[in-house]
């Protein structure tokens, strides 16, 4: 029998290097024995849901660091911040405009508040990943639907694509509605090192970021920043009371405090050293040919307003292997754990905690794999599906909340064409739905699902345990 605590204890003794979140990369930063400081809301330690003392001060320090009016500690991850921000911004049965590449938690918030949803479709880059949302797209959508109550975009994306937050905020504010930015992967922005500016300083009204993804904090720790009065502070607090646990972990909050303090005091040296390690890595990988490491010059201004190059996006398009195959080679042959695999690329996440040795190991592995592929000593089948092929616009029969309350049944994927989905189906990671409840299951979607499964990628929202793939649909 296998036990999680024992397996984790054994895993920490291995030489597997983490090119994945959390951003502390399992480095033993100074921290007390967790059992010795695991408490509840006892005298002198405040209450997160009614902070008046030490936790109030801690959140104020975080607000000052990120230039926000109010900042809230989140111990349920960015998810509960997104849920609170969306529900506080748009009244029940209202209308919202969201980027189609939003994380599934944005869709959950829309469903919970029974919102009608309009979509912004990001451009797909030449390399087949999601690009930016432009101010022009936002202006067009808001002009066509003046009853929209808020806009939600993801910036940066999982692969580091950044949209023009300043331009989009100006448009939303002209229409007198707030802009919510899911900046979960951008907690390290705004501290130098050549990284983009933080959305809190660019006009966004609410910004949600995961400290654990790119900084030195425990998994499940995040921040919700409120940057204007366009979203009610009272409603934010109300919905955080609903969505966030009433027993917040003091271990998590202590880790967040330590992370904020470390960045505040050492940001100049931390981000300068990080930039030097990144630049050395990109320079050392210049000569890859069968593999391709995404670079800034690969992205046009139409595709990308800015880019976070701490996300290492390694394409296999011109090589005889899929993204999943590259992922498996890095993990099993070279003991390097990537963050995720796409159909034709592999993603490695880096942070200020990554070491020169870690970058060197990845560089060596990529060169050896590259040489092997060039010499055709590996006979593997390539996969060519990209975001433009996987995430096509689906017809819609009803809103998500309507499908959620309908009678449902489960059918095989082969029988599903033309029926209305009652489920969200998404690749996880990154958690972006291929289809959401209320949309029509098309032949293209069925092909996309089968292609993902054949490529060995992980799909959530459809049953793949038996010989037949099944999906939930609205009963006729």
C-alpha positions as CSV (number, residue, x, y, z in Angstrom):
1,X,0.0,0.0,0.0
2,X,1.2,3.5,-0.9
3,X,0.8,6.5,1.4
4,X,1.0,10.1,0.2
5,X,3.1,11.4,3.0
6,X,5.6,8.6,2.6
7,X,5.7,9.0,-1.2
8,X,6.4,12.7,-0.9
9,X,9.1,12.1,1.6
10,X,10.8,9.6,-0.8
11,X,10.3,12.0,-3.7
12,X,12.1,14.8,-2.1
13,X,15.2,12.7,-1.9
14,X,15.3,12.1,-5.7
15,X,17.3,14.1,-8.2
16,X,14.2,15.1,-10.3
17,X,14.5,18.8,-11.0
18,X,11.2,20.9,-10.9
19,X,10.5,23.0,-14.0
20,X,7.0,23.4,-12.7
21,X,5.1,25.3,-10.0
22,X,5.3,26.1,-7.1
23,X,7.9,28.8,-7.7
24,X,9.9,28.0,-4.6
25,X,11.1,24.9,-6.4
26,X,11.2,22.9,-3.2
27,X,14.1,24.9,-1.9
28,X,14.2,24.9,1.9
29,X,13.8,28.6,2.6
30,X,13.9,29.5,6.3
31,X,10.6,28.5,7.8
32,X,9.6,27.1,11.2
33,X,8.5,23.5,11.7
34,X,5.0,23.5,10.3
35,X,3.4,21.6,13.2
36,X,4.9,24.1,15.7
37,X,3.0,27.1,14.1
38,X,-0.2,25.5,12.9
39,X,-2.8,27.4,14.8
40,X,-6.3,28.7,14.5
41,X,-7.8,32.2,15.3
42,X,-6.4,32.4,18.8
43,X,-5.8,35.6,20.7
44,X,-3.3,37.9,19.1
45,X,-3.4,36.3,15.7
46,X,-6.3,38.1,14.1
47,X,-9.1,36.6,11.8
48,X,-8.7,36.7,8.0
49,X,-12.4,37.2,7.5
50,X,-12.5,40.2,9.8
51,X,-8.8,41.3,9.9
52,X,-8.1,44.2,12.3
53,X,-4.6,43.3,13.5
54,X,-1.6,41.4,12.2
55,X,-3.3,40.0,9.1
56,X,-4.7,43.4,8.2
57,X,-1.2,44.9,8.4
58,X,0.1,42.0,6.3
59,X,-2.4,42.5,3.6
60,X,-1.7,46.3,3.6
61,X,2.0,45.5,3.0
62,X,1.1,43.3,0.1
63,X,-1.1,46.1,-1.3
64,X,1.8,48.6,-1.0
65,X,4.2,46.2,-2.8
66,X,1.8,45.8,-5.7
67,X,0.4,49.3,-5.7
68,X,-3.2,48.2,-5.0
69,X,-5.9,50.0,-2.9
70,X,-6.9,46.8,-1.1
71,X,-5.3,43.4,-1.2
72,X,-6.8,40.2,0.2
73,X,-4.9,37.0,1.1
74,X,-6.3,34.0,-0.6
75,X,-5.7,30.6,0.9
76,X,-8.0,28.8,-1.6
77,X,-5.8,29.8,-4.6
78,X,-6.6,32.3,-7.4
79,X,-9.8,30.3,-8.0
80,X,-11.6,31.8,-5.0
81,X,-10.4,35.3,-6.0
82,X,-11.7,34.9,-9.5
83,X,-15.1,33.6,-8.1
84,X,-15.3,36.6,-5.8
85,X,-14.3,39.2,-8.3
86,X,-16.7,38.0,-11.0
87,X,-19.7,37.6,-8.6
88,X,-19.0,41.0,-7.1
89,X,-18.8,42.8,-10.4
90,X,-21.9,41.5,-12.3
91,X,-25.3,41.1,-10.7
92,X,-27.1,37.7,-11.0
93,X,-28.4,37.1,-14.5
94,X,-26.3,39.9,-15.8
95,X,-24.0,39.8,-18.8
96,X,-20.2,39.5,-18.9
97,X,-17.5,39.5,-21.6
98,X,-14.6,37.0,-21.1
99,X,-11.6,35.8,-23.0
100,X,-12.3,32.3,-24.4
101,X,-9.0,31.2,-23.1
102,X,-10.0,31.9,-19.5
103,X,-9.4,29.3,-16.8
104,X,-12.3,27.1,-16.0
105,X,-12.8,28.9,-12.7
106,X,-14.0,32.0,-14.7
107,X,-16.6,29.8,-16.3
108,X,-17.6,28.4,-12.9
109,X,-18.2,31.9,-11.6
110,X,-20.4,32.8,-14.6
111,X,-22.4,29.6,-14.0
112,X,-22.8,30.3,-10.3
113,X,-24.1,33.8,-10.9
114,X,-26.2,32.6,-13.9
115,X,-24.5,35.1,-16.2
116,X,-25.0,35.4,-19.9
117,X,-21.6,35.2,-21.5
118,X,-20.0,36.8,-24.6
119,X,-16.5,35.8,-25.7
120,X,-13.3,37.4,-26.8
121,X,-11.3,35.0,-29.0
122,X,-7.6,35.6,-28.8
123,X,-5.5,35.5,-31.9
124,X,-3.7,32.2,-32.5
125,X,0.0,32.8,-33.1
126,X,2.0,31.4,-36.0
127,X,3.4,28.8,-33.6
128,X,-0.1,27.7,-32.6
129,X,-0.5,29.1,-29.1
130,X,-3.1,31.6,-27.9
131,X,-2.0,35.2,-28.4
132,X,-3.3,38.5,-27.0
133,X,-6.7,40.1,-26.6
134,X,-6.6,43.5,-28.2
135,X,-8.3,46.8,-27.1
136,X,-10.0,46.8,-30.5
137,X,-11.7,43.5,-29.9
138,X,-12.9,44.7,-26.5
139,X,-14.3,48.0,-28.0
140,X,-16.1,46.1,-30.7
141,X,-17.7,43.6,-28.3
142,X,-18.8,46.3,-25.8
143,X,-20.2,48.5,-28.6
144,X,-22.3,45.6,-29.9
145,X,-23.5,44.6,-26.4
146,X,-23.8,47.7,-24.2
147,X,-25.4,45.7,-21.4
148,X,-22.1,43.9,-20.6
149,X,-21.3,44.5,-16.9
150,X,-17.6,43.5,-16.8
151,X,-14.6,42.2,-18.8
152,X,-12.3,39.3,-17.8
153,X,-9.1,38.5,-19.5
154,X,-6.1,36.3,-18.8
155,X,-2.7,38.0,-18.9
156,X,-0.2,36.5,-19.0
157,X,-1.3,33.2,-20.5
158,X,0.2,29.9,-19.5
159,X,2.8,30.4,-22.2
160,X,3.5,34.0,-21.2
161,X,1.5,36.1,-23.7
162,X,0.7,39.5,-22.3
163,X,-2.2,41.7,-23.5
164,X,-2.3,45.5,-23.6
165,X,-3.9,46.0,-20.1
166,X,-3.6,49.8,-20.3
167,X,-5.4,50.0,-23.6
168,X,-8.1,47.5,-22.6
169,X,-8.7,49.3,-19.3
170,X,-9.2,52.6,-21.1
171,X,-11.9,51.0,-23.2
172,X,-13.7,49.3,-20.4
173,X,-13.7,52.5,-18.3
174,X,-15.1,54.5,-21.2
175,X,-18.0,52.0,-21.1
176,X,-18.1,52.5,-17.3
177,X,-17.4,48.9,-16.4
178,X,-14.6,47.2,-14.6
179,X,-11.7,45.1,-16.0
180,X,-10.8,41.9,-14.1
181,X,-7.4,40.5,-15.0
182,X,-6.5,36.9,-14.2
183,X,-2.8,37.4,-13.6
184,X,-2.3,34.1,-11.8
185,X,0.9,33.5,-13.7
186,X,2.3,37.0,-13.2
187,X,2.9,37.5,-9.5
188,X,6.6,38.2,-10.4
189,X,5.7,41.1,-12.7
190,X,6.7,44.7,-11.9
191,X,9.9,44.0,-9.9
192,X,12.5,44.5,-12.6
193,X,14.5,41.8,-14.4
194,X,13.0,42.8,-17.8
195,X,9.6,41.4,-17.0
196,X,6.3,43.2,-17.9
197,X,4.6,45.6,-15.6
198,X,2.0,44.4,-13.1
199,X,-1.7,44.9,-14.1
200,X,-2.3,46.6,-10.8
201,X,-0.3,49.6,-12.1
202,X,-1.9,49.6,-15.6
203,X,-5.5,50.4,-14.9
204,X,-7.1,47.0,-14.1
205,X,-9.8,47.2,-11.5
206,X,-9.3,43.8,-10.0
207,X,-6.2,41.6,-10.4
208,X,-5.9,38.0,-9.1
209,X,-2.4,36.5,-8.9
210,X,-1.0,33.2,-7.6
211,X,2.0,33.8,-5.4
212,X,2.8,30.0,-5.5
213,X,3.0,29.9,-9.3
214,X,6.0,32.1,-9.8
215,X,7.2,33.3,-6.4
216,X,8.4,31.7,-3.1
217,X,5.1,30.7,-1.5
218,X,3.2,27.5,-0.8
219,X,0.8,25.9,-3.2
220,X,-2.7,27.3,-2.9
221,X,-1.6,30.9,-1.9
222,X,-2.7,33.9,-3.9
223,X,-3.7,37.5,-3.8
224,X,-6.8,39.5,-4.9
225,X,-6.0,43.1,-5.5
226,X,-8.7,45.8,-5.8
227,X,-7.4,48.8,-7.6
228,X,-10.5,51.1,-8.0
229,X,-14.0,51.7,-6.7
230,X,-15.6,50.3,-9.8
231,X,-16.0,47.0,-7.9
232,X,-17.7,47.2,-4.5
233,X,-15.3,46.5,-1.6
234,X,-18.2,45.3,0.5
235,X,-19.3,42.8,-2.2
236,X,-15.7,41.5,-2.6
237,X,-15.6,40.8,1.1
238,X,-19.0,39.2,1.0
239,X,-18.1,36.8,-1.7
240,X,-14.7,36.0,-0.2
241,X,-16.6,35.0,3.0
242,X,-18.6,32.6,0.8
243,X,-15.9,31.1,-1.4
244,X,-12.9,31.1,1.0
245,X,-12.5,28.6,3.8
246,X,-13.6,29.8,7.3
247,X,-10.5,28.1,8.7
248,X,-7.6,29.7,6.7
249,X,-4.2,28.1,7.2
250,X,-1.8,30.1,9.2
251,X,1.0,28.1,7.6
252,X,-0.1,29.4,4.2
253,X,-0.5,32.9,5.5
254,X,2.9,32.9,7.2
255,X,4.4,31.6,3.9
256,X,2.7,34.5,2.0
257,X,4.1,37.0,4.5
258,X,7.6,35.6,4.2
259,X,7.3,35.7,0.4
260,X,6.1,39.3,0.3
261,X,8.8,40.4,2.7
262,X,11.6,38.6,0.7
263,X,10.5,40.2,-2.6
264,X,10.2,43.6,-0.9
265,X,13.7,43.4,0.6
266,X,15.6,41.5,-2.1
267,X,13.8,42.1,-5.4
268,X,16.7,43.9,-7.1
269,X,19.2,41.1,-6.6
270,X,16.7,38.3,-7.0
271,X,15.4,39.5,-10.3
272,X,18.8,40.6,-11.7
273,X,20.2,37.1,-11.0
274,X,17.1,35.5,-12.5
275,X,17.5,37.6,-15.7
276,X,21.1,36.6,-16.1
277,X,20.4,32.9,-15.7
278,X,17.5,33.2,-18.2
279,X,19.6,35.1,-20.8
280,X,22.4,32.6,-20.5
281,X,19.9,29.7,-21.1
282,X,18.4,31.3,-24.2
283,X,21.9,32.0,-25.6
284,X,23.0,28.5,-24.9
285,X,19.9,27.1,-26.8
286,X,20.4,29.3,-29.9
287,X,21.6,26.3,-31.9
288,X,18.7,24.0,-31.4
289,X,17.3,23.0,-34.8
290,X,14.9,20.0,-34.5
291,X,13.5,21.6,-31.4
292,X,12.6,25.2,-31.1
293,X,12.7,27.4,-28.0
294,X,10.2,30.2,-28.4
295,X,11.7,33.6,-28.4
296,X,10.4,37.2,-28.3
297,X,11.3,37.7,-32.0
298,X,9.0,34.8,-32.9
299,X,5.9,36.8,-31.8
300,X,4.6,39.7,-33.9
301,X,3.0,42.8,-32.4
302,X,-0.4,41.6,-33.7
303,X,0.0,38.3,-31.8
304,X,1.5,39.6,-28.6
305,X,1.7,42.9,-26.8
306,X,4.4,41.7,-24.4
307,X,5.8,38.4,-23.3
308,X,7.1,36.7,-20.2
309,X,10.1,34.7,-21.2
310,X,10.4,32.9,-17.8
311,X,7.9,30.5,-19.4
312,X,10.1,28.2,-21.5
313,X,8.0,27.0,-24.5
314,X,9.8,24.3,-26.4
315,X,8.2,23.3,-29.7
316,X,8.6,20.0,-31.5
317,X,6.9,21.1,-34.7
318,X,9.9,20.3,-36.9
319,X,10.9,17.2,-35.0
320,X,9.7,13.7,-35.2
321,X,8.1,13.8,-31.8
322,X,5.0,15.2,-30.0
323,X,5.0,17.5,-27.1
324,X,4.0,14.6,-24.8
325,X,7.0,12.6,-26.1
326,X,9.4,15.5,-25.3
327,X,7.8,15.8,-21.8
328,X,8.3,12.0,-21.2
329,X,11.9,12.1,-22.4
330,X,12.8,15.1,-20.2
331,X,11.2,13.4,-17.2
332,X,12.2,9.7,-17.6
333,X,15.5,10.0,-19.3
334,X,16.8,13.3,-17.8
335,X,15.0,13.5,-14.5
336,X,13.5,17.0,-15.4
337,X,9.9,17.5,-14.5
338,X,8.2,19.9,-17.0
339,X,5.0,21.8,-16.1
340,X,2.9,20.5,-19.0
341,X,2.8,19.1,-22.5
342,X,0.8,20.4,-25.4
343,X,0.2,18.6,-28.7
344,X,3.4,20.0,-30.2
345,X,5.2,21.7,-27.4
346,X,6.4,21.3,-23.8
347,X,6.3,24.0,-21.2
348,X,8.9,24.5,-18.5
349,X,8.2,27.1,-15.8
350,X,11.1,29.0,-14.2
351,X,11.3,31.4,-11.2
352,X,13.7,33.3,-9.1
353,X,14.4,30.1,-7.2
354,X,15.8,28.2,-10.1
355,X,19.5,27.4,-10.0
356,X,22.2,27.6,-12.7
357,X,22.6,23.9,-12.3
358,X,18.9,23.3,-13.1
359,X,19.1,25.5,-16.3
360,X,22.3,23.7,-17.3
361,X,20.7,20.3,-16.9
362,X,17.8,21.4,-19.1
363,X,20.1,22.9,-21.7
364,X,22.1,19.7,-21.9
365,X,19.0,17.5,-22.2
366,X,17.5,19.6,-25.0
367,X,20.7,19.5,-27.0
368,X,21.0,15.7,-26.7
369,X,17.4,15.2,-27.7
370,X,17.8,17.7,-30.5
371,X,20.8,15.8,-31.8
372,X,19.0,12.5,-31.5
373,X,16.0,13.9,-33.5
374,X,18.3,15.4,-36.2
375,X,20.0,12.1,-36.7
376,X,16.6,10.3,-36.9
377,X,17.6,7.8,-34.3
378,X,14.1,8.2,-32.7
379,X,11.2,7.0,-34.8
380,X,8.2,8.8,-33.3
381,X,4.9,10.1,-34.7
382,X,4.4,13.9,-34.7
383,X,1.2,15.6,-33.6
384,X,0.3,18.8,-35.4
385,X,-2.8,20.0,-33.6
386,X,-2.5,23.5,-32.1
387,X,-4.7,25.9,-30.2
388,X,-6.4,27.1,-33.4
389,X,-7.5,23.6,-34.2
390,X,-8.4,22.5,-30.7
391,X,-10.3,25.6,-29.5
392,X,-12.7,26.4,-32.3
393,X,-15.9,28.4,-31.8
394,X,-18.8,26.1,-30.9
395,X,-22.5,27.0,-31.7
396,X,-24.5,27.7,-28.6
397,X,-28.0,26.4,-27.8
398,X,-28.3,27.9,-24.3
399,X,-26.3,29.6,-21.6
400,X,-24.1,27.6,-19.2
401,X,-26.4,28.0,-16.2
402,X,-29.4,26.8,-18.3
403,X,-27.6,23.6,-19.3
404,X,-26.4,23.2,-15.7
405,X,-30.0,23.0,-14.5
406,X,-31.3,20.8,-17.3
407,X,-31.7,17.0,-17.2
408,X,-28.6,15.3,-18.5
409,X,-27.6,11.9,-19.8
410,X,-24.3,10.4,-20.9
411,X,-23.6,9.2,-24.4
412,X,-20.6,7.9,-26.3
413,X,-18.6,10.5,-28.1
414,X,-19.5,8.9,-31.5
415,X,-23.2,9.5,-30.8
416,X,-22.7,13.1,-29.4
417,X,-22.4,15.1,-32.6
418,X,-25.2,17.7,-32.8
419,X,-26.2,17.3,-29.1
420,X,-25.8,20.0,-26.5
421,X,-23.0,19.5,-24.0
422,X,-23.8,19.4,-20.3
423,X,-20.1,19.3,-19.4
424,X,-17.0,21.4,-19.7
425,X,-14.2,19.4,-21.4
426,X,-10.8,20.8,-21.0
427,X,-7.1,19.9,-21.2
428,X,-5.6,20.1,-17.7
429,X,-3.3,21.9,-17.5
430,X,-4.0,24.6,-18.6
431,X,-7.7,24.3,-17.7
432,X,-9.1,26.1,-20.7
433,X,-12.4,24.5,-21.9
434,X,-12.7,23.1,-25.4
435,X,-16.4,23.2,-24.9
436,X,-18.7,24.4,-22.1
437,X,-22.3,23.5,-21.1
438,X,-24.8,24.8,-23.5
439,X,-22.7,24.5,-26.6
440,X,-23.2,22.1,-29.5
441,X,-20.8,19.2,-29.9
442,X,-19.5,19.4,-33.4
443,X,-17.5,17.0,-35.6
444,X,-14.4,19.3,-35.1
445,X,-14.8,19.0,-31.3
446,X,-15.0,15.3,-31.5
447,X,-11.9,15.2,-33.6
448,X,-10.1,17.5,-31.2
449,X,-11.0,15.3,-28.2
450,X,-9.8,12.2,-30.0
451,X,-6.5,13.9,-31.1
452,X,-5.8,15.0,-27.5
453,X,-6.4,11.5,-26.2
454,X,-4.3,9.9,-29.0
455,X,-1.5,12.4,-28.1
456,X,-1.6,11.1,-24.5
457,X,-2.8,14.4,-23.1
458,X,-5.0,14.6,-20.0
459,X,-8.7,15.6,-20.6
460,X,-11.2,16.4,-17.9
461,X,-14.9,16.4,-18.4
462,X,-15.4,13.3,-20.4
463,X,-15.3,9.6,-19.3
464,X,-12.2,7.8,-20.7
465,X,-12.0,5.0,-18.2
466,X,-13.4,2.3,-20.4
467,X,-13.2,1.3,-24.1
468,X,-15.7,4.0,-25.1
469,X,-15.2,7.7,-24.5
470,X,-18.4,9.2,-23.1
471,X,-19.6,12.8,-22.6
472,X,-22.6,14.3,-20.7
473,X,-25.2,16.0,-22.8
474,X,-28.5,17.8,-22.2
475,X,-31.3,15.2,-22.4
476,X,-33.7,15.8,-25.3
